[in-house]
Amino acid sequence: MPNIVKKTTFPNLLDLLAPHSCRSCSRIGKPFCDRCKNYIILEHENYCPNCKSLNPTGNCKNCPLLPPTFVVTKRGTIIGDLIHDLKYNSVRALAKPLAELLDETLPVIDGKVKIVPLPTINKHIRSRGLDHTYLISKHLAKLRGKNYSVEKLLLRKTSSVQVGSDKETRKAQAKTAYILNEKLKIDHTATYLLFDDVWTTGASMSACLKLLRSAGAEKIILSTLAMSTLDAKS
């Protein structure tokens, strides 16, 4: 069993001497090795990110207003470090293993699927040199095959930052943070897979879900890599 422990989010010193080292076990070769990735997949249990209850089917009995919702793991594990390194240290190589975790833990979805990443603030994309949710989504679509595509159906309207805000502030910010991309139309034959990297209070996901539904999307699935176990500041 690999030693899955929380490590520093700064790039390892080994990365200066070798292509990459695993952020979890320090094995040289990849930023997140297959051994550690497979351990997370084998230990995976799906939870409802809203009420925190075990939710094996994705359809939470306690939260009937939510569409099917799938979570890779709880926040505070090594996944949080991987997301941080991808977002803030621009370690692009981490997008693929994160997408592989999604691929292995999401159910089979029949028919056409359009992955809709929650949009990142433009100034963050410019400063980091990447859009992490879009990059993960592109890898996921490639892993899943020709029926999958990525669609930027949502756009960021404001540049408000939610990190450090409480639940009520996040809700207020999220209501005006996103708009629909008017250049794109809803495909009523497709399933829309709405994806965000971390679910803290659910304010952003709820706001974007409301926009998709108002635009006429009928089949929607929610997906996130990590969920907060508390409705606390994050």
Buried (B, 14 or more C-beta within 10 A) or exposed (E): EBEBEEBEBEBBEBBEEEEBBBBBBEBBEBBBBBBBBBBBBEEBEBBBBBEBEEBEEBEBEEBEEBBBBBBBBBBBBBBBBBBBBBBBBBBBBBBBBBBBBBBBBBEEBEEBBBBBBBBBBEEBBEEBEBBBBBBBBBBBBBBBEEBBBBBBBBBBEEEBEBEEBEBEBBBEBBEEBBEBBEEBEBBEEBBBBBBBBBBBBBBBBBBBBEBBEEBEBEBBBBBBBBBBEEBEBB
